[in-house]
């Protein structure tokens, strides 16, 4: 069990910024925006929510790249 701890810690810290980015705005805006950046869905949300604010999309792209999940900003 202890042999797995370093790998779990590495994964945790690799993905921590992505988990924190889920709270940049109200749910599900950051999640839908990230999934849209990955080409998994559209980024529209229903009222009363709206599109992501200014830097949210850019920050999510940075975080996805840092986690090795996005090659280039779309």
C-alpha angles and dihedrals in degrees: 000000000000090000088067095052097084092051092046090049091049092051092045094054092042091055099033095091089052091051090049092048089061086075098052088102139358117306128289096021097082093042094049091045092051092047090049090051087054091050093245100120144344120282099230120120131191125253136303085038121070139192119303117281124251107290099020095091092046092047092049090051090051092049093047090050091048090053090051092246100112125047099194139359112266 
